[in-house]
């Protein structure tokens, strides 16, 4: 939201108060509070009729500094609030007095807030001795409109070449500089500025992140109101935000997710192929079996079959009852599917239609969100007369998940938690939550309720969702997918931008509809998207009004699916380690180039390719024939055909549909598993360690996690090169392994060591 008219003037209809002097700085054991009058105080009389802005600095965790800016403090606090996890640590505080020329200082780990005590207002945030960003004169504003609406904003400085990323899953330009962004969940597809997953957190390649601790609408002006600053504003009398530092952007994300929640560990089977009925297509058990058997007969790995909305009767969503005509024997059908070694996912949402047999029960027991007069809130968008389950009511939440528990008892393994964005703001919640705050936060309660049920019934590490909506903290309930996109190369690229932005917002896993959702992809789009899909953390075939089984496109689509599905299954020892890093450290599986190459100015700006973990560069091809991609410094090797690319430079090359740039980073060792038809196998048994562009003196430790519990180690190896000799030694575990160096098979000199002599 913009309040200025150019740099000097204020927009008509608004007035702005700013801190102009420092009256006093008061310290407690763990905070600094600065009282800043809105005009210089030169005499006692100047304290009359003079507003004061109160700013409090805290340190809830190492390398995190909280800033709370307040005008009037008397407003009643109404939830919800983001659930944060502070960490006890030492905080260093020093107070300076007005006129001393010194600065008041609050230090949290390696992050320091330096506050000027001799106006005008100025605060520097310094990390490891380097200036990160500042709040300066004219940065803080207390705004009031002629109609009486109140707002608070902060503006933090931007460097000359600084880039801003994140703010949720945003499908527009990858770099957020120059954009106006409202944090407000909407069901708007991937073609607009709206987003399903809005997160009031951004990261900067200058080495810090900013989390605005408000579940309601937060408006960001990223170099778009003042081009040298990032502004964020909220309505009301107070603004709370946190500056988060790390020596690397990975550490910034790790510190942010330590505060707001780390992604859960997902089961090994979830990395396999998910195949859907699609949305409005006609399907019954015969159709389902035809799809499943078609995948099996063609040697196409399949792990999960998903039933979309019409597993229930139309106009009855959600009643959680299988369509009696389409699926007359649901228990038998599920048993038959699971006998083929598959998991089952079903679609749900948090709405109860008026024709659902659950509607009367929910209404009578007060389980739905109501209007101010006590009536159940209803509308006809999506489902006729639908009501909204009130997850702020513990009894309503328990009632809702009890219906899902019955499905789990039948053999369902996981849920696609769709919707959660269209949440009204003119309603009353059971716990008296602020409706404006609940609009974005509702999805958190919805997905948490379902995820908690899965952990309770299936166990920690076995729970997984396919969720569309989220806000800050939602990364704890994976996996999330990119929503409703068109079936074009342009939509494929915008989907990737959304995933990369979400990764830089603290989310560890991400997926998308292979081939696109809306419309019918032509075979070229489908095949290119298939390669991209199997080089994502999670892979799902899903569409709207047409099926997405590969053989309906052409036979080459079957071959492309087989090749890249087999590749992904063989990469499970590597992907499993990346999943463990996501769960333990908050580092995403699919990584924007800036995370791995923060000092490469070209890599920092690229939103058309990514690193799959730390060792594999993936550049999807957004064209029927030609791909364009950037290779950072060093010698990179294609894992598909062994071709070598030396960077730093851009390449433009034609690729067959079963090819794309999947390049191994120099001096890396990537473990390949001994299974290509499923993801949930013993990743350490018969693993092959493949070394790429391994230079003299290189030494790498390779850890293979346990497929059943990623926190446990199944095997560990040390791979080193001295002169022309590359040696791999198993330092933990007892299963057989092999070594390849630039495609050459090494000789195993014992059951613990292999040597390739060049």
Residue pairs with C-beta under 8 A, 6 or more apart in sequence:
1 151
1 153
1 182
1 219
1 221
1 233
2 11
2 180
2 221
2 224
2 225
3 10
3 11
3 14
3 16
3 141
3 143
3 151
3 153
3 225
3 233
4 10
4 11
4 225
4 226
5 11
5 12
7 226
10 16
13 145
13 146
13 147
14 143
14 144
14 145
14 146
15 143
15 144
16 141
16 142
16 143
17 38
17 51
17 53
17 71
17 141
17 142
17 143
18 38
18 53
18 121
18 137
18 138
18 140
18 141
18 142
19 36
19 37
19 38
19 53
19 55
19 119
19 120
19 121
19 140
20 36
20 37
20 38
20 39
20 40
20 119
20 120
20 121
21 36
21 37
21 39
21 40
21 41
21 119
21 120
22 34
22 35
22 36
22 98
22 116
22 117
22 118
22 119
22 121
23 35
23 36
23 37
23 41
23 52
23 98
24 34
24 35
24 98
25 32
25 33
25 34
25 35
25 95
25 96
25 97
25 98
25 104
25 115
25 117
26 32
26 33
26 35
26 95
27 33
27 93
27 95
27 104
29 91
29 93
30 58
30 59
30 91
30 93
31 56
31 57
31 58
31 93
31 106
32 56
32 57
32 93
32 95
32 104
32 106
32 113
32 115
33 54
33 55
33 56
33 57
34 54
34 55
34 56
34 57
34 104
34 115
35 52
35 53
35 54
36 52
36 53
36 54
36 55
36 119
36 121
37 46
37 47
37 50
37 51
37 52
37 53
38 50
38 51
38 52
38 53
38 142
39 46
39 50
40 46
40 119
41 47
41 50
51 71
51 142
53 69
53 70
53 71
53 140
53 142
54 69
54 70
54 71
54 73
55 67
55 68
55 69
55 70
55 140
56 66
56 67
56 68
56 70
57 65
57 66
57 67
57 106
57 113
57 115
58 65
58 66
58 68
58 106
59 65
59 66
59 89
59 91
59 106
59 107
59 108
60 66
60 84
60 86
60 87
60 242
60 259
61 85
61 86
61 87
61 89
61 108
61 255
61 258
61 259
62 87
62 89
62 108
62 109
62 255
63 108
63 109
63 110
63 111
63 127
63 244
63 245
63 246
63 251
63 255
64 108
64 109
64 111
64 242
64 243
64 244
64 245
64 255
64 259
65 106
65 108
65 111
65 113
65 125
65 242
65 243
66 213
66 240
66 241
66 242
67 113
67 123
67 135
67 154
67 240
67 241
67 242
67 243
68 238
68 239
68 240
69 140
69 142
69 152
69 154
69 238
69 239
69 240
70 152
70 237
70 238
70 239
71 142
71 150
71 152
71 237
71 238
72 237
73 237
73 238
75 236
75 237
75 238
78 432
78 433
78 434
78 437
79 431
79 433
79 434
79 437
80 215
80 392
80 433
80 434
80 437
80 438
80 441
80 444
80 445
81 213
81 215
81 437
82 213
82 215
82 260
82 441
82 472
82 473
83 260
83 261
83 473
84 213
84 259
84 260
85 258
85 259
85 260
85 261
86 259
87 258
89 108
89 109
91 106
91 107
91 108
92 105
92 106
92 107
93 105
93 106
93 107
94 104
94 105
95 104
96 102
96 103
96 104
96 105
96 117
97 117
98 117
98 118
99 117
99 118
100 117
100 118
101 118
102 117
103 114
103 115
103 116
103 117
104 114
104 115
104 117
105 112
105 113
105 114
105 115
106 112
106 113
106 115
107 113
109 245
110 127
110 128
110 245
110 247
111 125
111 126
111 127
111 243
111 244
111 245
112 124
112 125
112 126
112 127
113 123
113 124
113 125
113 126
113 243
114 123
114 124
114 125
114 126
115 122
115 123
116 122
116 123
120 136
120 137
121 135
121 136
121 137
121 139
121 140
122 134
122 135
122 136
122 137
123 134
123 135
123 136
124 131
124 134
125 131
125 132
125 133
125 134
125 156
125 208
125 243
125 245
126 132
127 207
127 208
127 245
127 246
128 245
128 247
130 207
132 204
132 206
132 207
132 208
132 243
132 245
133 156
133 157
133 158
133 204
133 206
133 208
133 243
134 156
134 157
135 154
135 155
135 156
135 157
136 157
138 155
139 154
139 155
139 156
139 157
139 229
140 152
140 153
140 154
140 155
141 151
141 152
141 153
141 154
141 155
141 233
142 150
142 151
142 152
142 237
143 150
143 151
143 152
143 153
143 233
144 150
144 151
145 151
149 235
150 235
150 236
150 237
151 233
151 234
151 235
151 236
152 233
152 234
152 236
152 237
152 238
152 239
153 231
153 232
153 233
153 234
153 239
154 231
154 232
154 233
154 239
154 241
155 225
155 226
155 229
155 230
155 231
156 210
156 229
156 230
156 243
157 228
157 229
158 164
158 177
158 204
158 223
158 227
158 228
158 229
158 230
159 206
161 601
162 177
162 204
162 205
162 206
163 175
163 177
163 204
163 205
163 594
163 604
163 605
164 175
164 176
164 177
164 202
164 203
164 204
164 222
164 223
164 230
165 174
165 175
165 176
165 202
165 203
165 204
165 205
165 500
165 501
165 504
165 592
165 594
166 176
166 199
166 201
166 202
166 203
166 209
166 501
166 504
166 505
167 176
167 181
167 183
167 198
167 199
167 200
167 201
167 202
167 220
167 501
167 505
168 183
168 195
168 197
168 198
168 199
168 470
168 471
168 501
168 502
168 505
169 195
169 196
169 197
169 470
169 480
169 482
169 483
169 498
169 499
169 501
169 502
169 505
169 507
170 176
170 181
170 193
170 195
170 497
170 498
170 501
171 190
171 191
171 192
171 195
171 494
171 495
171 497
171 498
172 179
172 193
172 494
172 497
173 179
173 497
173 607
174 497
174 500
174 501
174 592
174 605
174 606
174 607
175 605
175 607
176 202
176 220
176 222
177 222
177 223
178 222
178 223
178 224
178 227
179 220
179 222
179 224
180 219
180 220
180 221
180 222
180 224
181 193
181 219
181 220
181 222
182 198
182 217
182 218
182 219
182 220
183 198
183 199
183 200
183 212
183 217
183 218
183 219
183 220
183 440
183 471
184 198
184 217
184 439
184 440
185 195
185 196
185 197
185 198
185 420
185 421
185 423
185 439
185 440
185 443
185 469
185 471
186 194
186 195
186 196
186 421
186 422
187 194
187 196
187 419
187 421
187 422
188 194
188 195
188 196
189 483
189 484
189 485
189 518
190 482
190 483
190 484
190 485
190 486
190 491
190 494
190 495
190 498
191 485
191 486
191 491
191 494
195 498
196 421
196 468
196 469
196 470
196 483
197 468
197 469
197 470
197 471
197 474
197 480
197 502
197 505
197 507
198 440
198 471
199 470
199 471
199 472
199 474
199 502
199 505
199 506
200 211
200 212
200 213
200 214
200 218
200 220
200 232
200 471
200 472
201 209
201 210
201 211
201 212
201 256
201 260
201 472
201 505
201 506
202 209
202 210
202 220
202 222
202 230
202 504
202 505
203 209
203 249
203 252
203 253
203 504
204 210
205 249
205 594
205 598
205 604
207 245
207 246
207 247
207 248
207 249
207 252
208 243
208 244
208 245
208 246
208 252
209 243
209 244
209 246
209 252
209 253
209 255
209 256
210 230
210 232
210 241
210 242
210 243
210 244
211 241
211 242
211 244
211 256
211 259
211 260
211 472
212 218
212 232
212 234
212 239
212 240
212 241
213 240
213 241
213 242
214 234
214 239
214 240
214 437
215 437
215 438
215 440
215 441
215 471
215 472
216 234
216 235
216 434
216 436
216 437
216 439
216 440
217 234
217 235
217 436
217 439
217 440
218 232
218 233
218 234
219 232
219 233
219 234
220 230
220 231
220 232
221 230
221 231
221 232
221 233
222 230
222 231
223 229
223 230
225 231
232 239
232 241
233 239
235 436
242 259
244 252
244 255
244 256
244 259
245 252
245 255
246 252
246 253
246 254
246 255
248 598
249 504
249 594
249 595
249 598
250 585
250 587
250 595
253 504
253 506
253 586
253 587
253 588
253 595
254 585
254 586
254 587
256 506
256 586
257 263
257 475
257 506
257 585
257 586
258 586
260 472
260 473
260 475
260 506
261 473
261 475
261 476
262 475
262 476
262 508
262 582
262 583
262 584
262 585
262 586
263 475
263 476
263 478
263 507
263 508
263 509
263 582
263 583
263 586
264 451
264 455
264 460
264 461
264 463
264 476
264 477
264 478
264 583
265 460
265 461
265 579
265 580
265 583
265 710
265 711
266 461
266 463
266 464
266 478
266 479
266 509
266 579
267 461
267 462
267 463
267 464
267 680
268 572
268 576
268 679
268 680
268 707
268 708
269 303
269 304
269 343
269 678
269 679
269 680
270 303
270 304
270 414
270 464
270 479
270 538
270 679
271 303
271 537
271 538
271 539
271 568
271 572
271 575
271 576
271 579
271 679
272 301
272 302
272 303
272 304
272 539
272 569
272 678
272 679
272 680
273 295
273 300
273 301
273 302
273 303
273 304
273 534
273 539
273 540
273 541
273 565
274 303
274 304
274 305
274 306
274 345
274 466
274 511
274 538
274 539
274 540
274 541
274 542
275 291
275 292
275 295
275 302
275 304
275 305
275 306
275 540
275 541
275 548
275 549
276 305
276 306
276 307
276 308
276 540
276 541
276 542
276 543
276 548
277 283
277 287
277 288
277 291
277 306
277 307
277 308
277 310
277 311
277 547
278 308
278 542
278 543
278 544
278 545
278 546
278 547
278 548
279 308
279 309
279 310
279 517
279 542
279 543
279 544
279 545
280 310
280 544
280 545
281 543
281 545
281 546
281 547
283 310
283 326
284 326
284 327
285 326
285 327
285 329
285 333
288 305
288 307
288 333
288 337
289 336
291 305
291 547
291 549
292 302
292 305
292 337
292 340
292 342
294 549
294 551
295 301
295 302
295 549
296 302
296 340
298 550
298 551
298 558
298 562
299 562
299 677
300 550
300 558
300 561
300 562
300 565
301 565
301 566
301 569
301 676
301 677
301 678
301 679
302 342
303 342
303 343
303 678
303 679
303 680
304 342
304 343
304 344
304 345
304 413
304 414
305 337
305 342
305 343
305 344
305 345
306 344
306 345
306 346
306 347
306 416
306 466
306 540
306 542
307 344
307 345
307 346
307 347
308 347
308 416
308 542
309 317
309 347
309 418
310 323
310 326
311 322
311 323
311 326
311 327
311 346
311 347
312 318
312 319
312 320
312 321
312 322
312 323
313 319
313 321
313 323
313 324
315 353
315 355
315 383
315 384
316 353
316 355
316 356
316 357
317 349
317 351
317 353
317 356
317 382
317 383
317 386
318 348
318 349
318 350
318 351
318 352
318 353
318 356
318 358
319 352
319 353
319 356
319 357
319 358
320 348
320 358
320 403
320 404
320 406
320 407
321 357
322 330
327 333
330 410
331 410
331 411
334 344
334 410
334 411
334 412
335 411
337 344
338 344
338 411
341 678
343 413
343 414
344 411
344 412
344 413
344 414
345 412
345 413
345 414
345 415
345 416
345 466
346 407
346 412
346 415
346 416
347 415
347 416
347 418
348 404
348 415
348 416
348 417
348 418
348 450
349 382
349 417
349 418
349 419
349 420
350 388
350 389
350 391
350 400
350 417
350 419
350 420
350 442
350 446
351 382
351 383
351 386
351 387
351 388
351 389
351 419
352 358
352 359
352 362
352 368
352 386
352 387
352 388
352 389
353 359
353 383
353 384
353 385
353 386
354 378
354 383
354 384
354 385
354 386
354 387
355 384
355 385
358 403
359 385
359 387
361 367
361 399
362 368
362 387
362 389
362 396
362 399
363 376
363 387
365 395
365 396
365 399
366 393
366 396
366 430
367 389
367 390
367 393
367 395
367 396
367 399
367 400
368 376
368 377
368 387
368 388
368 389
368 390
368 396
369 376
369 377
369 387
369 388
369 389
369 390
369 424
369 427
369 428
369 429
370 376
370 377
370 427
370 428
371 377
371 426
371 427
371 428
372 426
372 427
372 428
374 428
376 387
377 387
377 388
377 424
377 427
378 385
378 386
378 387
379 385
379 386
379 424
380 386
381 422
382 419
382 422
388 423
388 424
388 427
389 396
389 397
389 400
389 446
390 396
390 429
390 430
391 397
391 400
391 442
391 445
391 446
391 449
392 429
392 430
392 431
392 433
392 438
392 445
393 430
393 431
396 430
397 445
397 449
400 449
401 449
401 450
401 452
401 453
404 415
404 450
404 453
405 453
405 457
408 453
408 454
408 457
408 458
413 458
414 454
414 463
414 464
414 465
414 466
415 450
415 454
415 465
415 466
416 465
416 466
416 467
417 446
417 447
417 450
417 465
417 466
417 467
417 468
418 468
419 468
419 469
420 442
420 443
420 446
420 447
420 467
420 468
420 469
421 443
421 468
421 469
423 438
423 439
423 440
423 442
423 443
424 435
424 439
425 435
425 436
425 438
425 439
426 435
427 435
428 435
429 435
429 438
433 441
440 471
441 471
443 467
443 469
443 470
443 471
443 474
444 470
444 471
444 473
444 474
446 469
447 465
447 467
447 469
447 470
447 474
447 477
448 476
448 477
450 465
450 477
451 463
451 465
451 476
451 477
454 462
454 463
454 464
454 465
455 462
455 463
461 709
461 710
464 478
464 479
465 477
465 478
465 479
465 480
466 479
466 480
466 481
466 511
466 540
467 474
467 477
467 478
467 479
467 480
467 481
468 480
468 481
468 483
470 477
470 480
470 507
472 505
472 506
474 480
474 507
475 505
475 506
475 507
475 508
475 586
478 507
478 508
478 509
479 509
479 510
479 511
479 537
479 538
480 502
480 507
480 509
480 510
480 511
481 510
481 511
481 512
481 513
481 538
481 540
482 495
482 498
482 499
482 510
482 511
482 512
482 513
483 498
483 517
484 513
484 517
484 518
484 544
485 491
485 492
485 494
485 495
485 512
485 513
485 516
485 517
485 518
486 516
486 517
486 518
486 519
487 515
487 516
487 517
487 518
487 519
487 520
487 521
487 525
487 526
487 543
488 516
488 519
488 521
488 525
489 525
489 528
489 622
489 623
490 622
491 516
492 516
492 525
492 528
492 529
492 532
492 620
492 622
493 608
493 620
493 622
495 512
496 512
496 532
496 607
496 608
496 610
496 620
497 607
499 510
499 512
499 536
499 590
500 590
500 592
500 607
500 610
502 510
503 510
503 588
503 590
503 591
503 592
503 595
504 588
504 592
504 594
504 595
506 586
507 588
508 537
508 579
508 582
508 583
508 586
508 587
508 588
508 589
509 537
509 538
509 579
509 582
509 588
509 589
510 536
510 537
510 538
510 588
510 589
510 590
511 533
511 536
511 537
511 538
511 539
511 540
512 533
512 536
512 540
513 540
513 541
513 542
513 543
513 548
514 526
514 529
514 530
514 532
514 533
514 539
514 540
514 541
514 542
514 548
515 521
515 525
515 526
515 529
515 530
515 541
515 543
515 548
516 525
516 529
516 543
517 542
517 543
517 544
518 544
519 544
519 546
520 543
520 545
520 546
521 529
521 553
523 553
523 554
523 556
523 557
524 624
524 657
526 548
526 550
526 553
526 557
527 553
527 556
527 557
527 560
527 657
527 658
528 620
528 621
528 622
528 623
528 624
528 657
528 660
529 620
530 550
530 557
530 560
530 561
530 564
531 560
531 564
531 620
531 621
531 657
531 658
531 660
532 618
532 620
532 660
533 539
533 540
533 541
533 564
534 561
534 564
534 565
534 567
534 568
535 564
535 567
535 568
535 612
535 616
535 618
535 620
535 662
536 590
537 575
537 578
537 579
537 588
537 589
537 590
539 565
539 568
541 548
541 549
541 550
542 548
550 557
550 558
550 560
550 561
551 557
551 558
556 657
556 658
559 658
560 657
560 658
563 658
564 658
566 676
566 677
567 639
567 640
567 662
567 676
568 575
568 679
569 673
569 675
569 676
569 677
569 678
569 679
570 672
570 673
570 675
570 676
571 670
571 672
571 673
572 673
572 675
572 679
572 681
572 683
572 707
573 671
573 672
573 673
573 683
573 684
573 687
573 704
573 705
574 613
574 615
574 616
574 670
574 671
574 672
575 589
575 612
575 613
575 679
576 683
576 704
576 705
576 707
576 710
577 613
577 703
577 704
577 705
577 710
578 589
578 612
578 613
579 589
579 705
579 710
580 705
580 710
580 711
581 587
581 589
581 613
582 588
582 589
583 710
583 711
584 711
587 595
588 595
589 612
589 613
590 610
590 611
590 612
591 610
591 611
591 612
591 613
591 614
592 606
592 607
592 610
592 611
593 600
593 603
593 604
593 606
593 609
593 610
593 611
593 630
593 632
594 603
594 604
595 611
596 603
596 611
596 614
597 603
597 604
597 632
598 604
600 632
600 633
600 648
602 630
602 632
602 648
603 630
603 632
606 630
608 619
608 620
608 622
608 628
608 629
609 617
609 618
609 619
609 620
609 629
609 630
609 661
610 617
610 618
611 617
611 618
612 618
614 665
614 668
615 664
615 665
615 668
615 669
615 670
616 639
616 662
616 663
616 664
616 665
616 670
617 629
617 631
617 632
617 636
617 661
617 662
617 663
617 664
617 665
618 660
618 661
618 662
619 627
619 628
619 629
619 630
619 660
619 661
619 663
620 627
620 660
621 627
621 655
621 660
621 661
625 654
625 655
626 652
626 653
626 654
626 655
627 652
627 653
627 654
627 655
627 660
627 661
628 650
628 651
628 652
629 650
629 651
629 661
630 647
630 648
630 649
630 650
630 651
631 645
631 646
631 647
631 648
631 649
631 650
631 651
631 663
632 647
632 648
633 647
633 648
634 646
634 647
634 665
634 666
634 667
634 693
635 644
635 645
635 646
635 666
635 693
636 644
636 645
636 646
636 647
636 663
636 664
636 665
636 666
636 692
636 693
637 643
637 644
637 645
637 663
637 664
637 692
637 693
637 742
638 644
638 645
638 661
638 662
638 663
638 664
639 662
639 663
639 664
639 670
639 690
639 692
640 659
640 660
640 662
641 659
642 742
642 743
644 693
645 651
645 661
645 663
651 661
653 661
655 661
664 670
664 690
664 692
664 693
665 692
666 692
666 693
666 695
667 692
667 693
667 694
667 695
667 698
667 700
668 691
668 692
668 693
668 700
669 689
669 690
669 691
669 692
669 694
669 700
669 702
669 717
669 719
669 728
670 689
670 690
670 692
671 683
671 687
671 688
671 689
671 690
671 702
671 704
672 687
672 688
672 689
672 690
673 681
673 683
673 686
673 687
674 681
674 685
674 686
674 687
674 688
675 681
680 707
681 707
682 707
682 714
682 735
683 704
683 705
683 706
683 707
683 714
684 704
684 706
684 714
684 715
684 733
684 735
684 737
685 735
685 736
686 735
686 736
686 737
686 738
687 704
687 715
687 735
687 737
687 738
688 737
688 738
688 739
688 740
689 702
689 717
689 719
689 728
689 737
689 738
689 739
689 740
689 754
690 740
690 741
691 700
691 719
691 721
691 726
691 728
691 739
691 740
691 741
691 742
691 756
692 742
693 742
694 719
694 721
694 726
694 741
694 742
695 721
696 721
696 722
696 723
697 721
697 722
698 720
698 721
699 718
699 719
699 720
699 721
700 718
700 719
700 720
701 716
701 717
701 718
701 719
702 716
702 717
702 718
702 719
703 713
703 715
703 716
704 713
704 714
704 715
704 716
704 717
704 733
705 711
705 712
705 713
705 714
706 712
706 713
706 714
707 714
713 732
713 733
714 733
714 735
715 730
715 732
715 733
715 735
715 737
716 730
716 731
716 732
716 733
717 728
717 729
717 730
717 731
717 737
718 728
718 729
718 731
719 726
719 727
719 728
719 729
719 739
720 726
720 727
721 727
723 758
724 757
724 758
725 755
725 756
725 757
725 758
726 739
726 741
726 746
726 755
726 756
726 758
727 753
727 754
727 755
727 756
728 737
728 739
728 746
728 753
728 754
728 755
729 752
729 753
730 737
730 752
730 753
734 751
736 751
737 754
738 745
738 746
738 748
738 754
739 745
739 746
739 748
739 754
739 755
739 756
740 746
740 756
741 756
741 758
744 756
745 756
746 754
746 755
746 756
747 754
747 755
747 756
747 757
748 754
749 755
